[in-house]
């Protein structure tokens, strides 16, 4: 998934998704449940109920790309807090998630912004 270093945003859908859905089933979830545009420069990440499969959807200006990953013996550390239906991740957090880390527990150094 290192191809996604140039996308503007990574959106994670918090609830599990029926994995019989493909592109035509995931796009309405992005529009209605996530209240986002499926055509923006972003990737949208979905997980199944047992947390051993991921689908990643991306619009590349000519059509949709759908990636599918299945873990054979592990589960993804999927964020369970449901205060919001969407979680915004950094590219680094996406890599952590794909590598099996809990993105809510891992924190990098605090970003400092100085004016002068």
BELURBEL-V715877 format. One record per helix or strand. SS is the DSSP state (H for helix, E for strand). FROM is the first residue (numbers start at 0). LEN is the number of residues. If there is no record, write none. Layout:
# BELURBEL-V715877
SS&FROM&LEN / SS&FROM&LEN
This chain:
# BELURBEL-V715877
H&1&5 / E&8&5 / H&22&10 / E&41&6 / E&52&7 / E&63&7 / E&85&4 / H&90&8
